[in-house]
Amino acid sequence: MINELVAINDNTLDDEDGDNSDWIEIHNPTVGVLDLGGDFLTDDALNPTRWQLPAGTTLAGGGYLIIFASGKDRATVGGEFHTNFNLNSSGEDLRLYASDGNTLISQLIYPSQIADIGYGIDDTDSLSFLAPTPGA
């Protein structure tokens, strides 16, 4: 599931290039390992296959995966993932689709964002603004 995002990342998490890229966190709430290889992330409902996770991408039970929404378009297993799009700080509809490009796995519609404040699932399982917790 899409668990958290930061759409205006000024100081919360640097990518491998030292840039403050937007980021998205995916969480596996199950106990089993999930195969995310071939799944898609998009911020465009008319383009569900906008950016694809590479084959071999897995997420341990209870684990978290950070994907930078930087526009750098990097998808190498073992390296940082970077989408080919950035997040809109005014809000938008972020979606995770299965590898068939049709099955919606998770969706997070978020409002206008604040610099260095996360938006996502809080400890009451509600959507809210929160202190960023990348990887946790």
N, C-alpha and C positions, 0 to 999 in steps of 0.2 A: 504494500500500500504506500501511496505517497504520504509521508508522515510529517514533513516539515520543509520549509523553504525560507530562503532569505533573498529577496529581490533587489535590495539595495545593500550590498555588502561593502561597507567602507572599512571595517576593522574586525570582522568576526572570524574569517578563515581565508588564508592565502592559498592559492593553488601552487603547483610546482614551479610556475614561472614567477612567483612572487606577486601575482596580480590578485586583486580583490574581486573575483568573479562571483556572480550570482550563484547560488547553489540550491540543489534539491536533495532531499533525503528520502530514500526508500527503506521501509522497514518490513521485515518478515516476522509477523506476530505468531507464526506457528513454531512447532518444535523441530520440524523437518527442514532439510535443505531444499531451497527453491532454485530451479534452473530458470534464470532470467534471459539466457542467451536467445537472441532473436526478437525479444520484446521491444516495444517502441515507446518513446516519450514524445509528446507533442504539446504545443500550446495553441494548436490550430485544429479545431474539430473537423474542418474540411480536409485536413491532411494528417490522418492518424498514423502514418508511417514516416513522419518527419525525421526522427533520429532513432537509430537502432542500436541496442546493446549488443555487443559482439558475442558470438558463440563461445561457450565456456564460462560465461558469467553466472556465478552461483552466489546465493546469499544464505548463510547459515541460519538455523532456527534462532529466533530472537535477535538476529543481526541487523545491521544498518549499512546502507551503501550511499555514499555521497557522490553526486553527479553534478559537476559544475555546468551551469547554463551560461557559457561564456562566448558562444559563437565560434570557438576554436575547432570544433568537430574532430574530436579524438576519441577513438574507441579501441584501445588495445588492452587485452586482458593483462593484468599485472601492473598497469599504469593508471593514471587518473583518467576518468571519463569526463569528456566535455561535449555538450550538445552543440548542434549547429545553429542554435538560437539562444537569445538572452531572455530573461524574464522581464515582463512589463511591470514597472513599479506602480502603475495605475490600477493594476489588477487584471486578471484574466483567468482562463479555464485551462488548467494543466491536467493532462491525462496520461495514463499508462495503459497501453494496449498489449495484448498477447501477440505472439509471433505471427498469428494469422492476419493481423492488422485490422481485425473486426471486433474482437472480444475485448470489451472494456474491463480492465482489472481494477483500476483505481482512478478516481477523479478528485481534484481539489480546485474548487473555484475560490479564488482569493480576492479580497478587496485591495484598495490602495494601500501601499506599504510605507513603512517608516524605516529609515536607515538603521541598520544593525539590530533590527528586531525580527525575530523569527515569526512565522505564521504556520500553524499546524495543529496537530493533535496534542492537547494538554493532558495532565494527569487525571482529568475527569472524562477523557475521551471526547471532548468537545473541541471544535475549531476555535482558536483564539490567537491573539498576539502573545508572544512569550520570549523569554530570554533564550537566545539561540543555543542549541545543544547538538552541534554536528557530531554524528556518530554515537549518540546516546538517546 
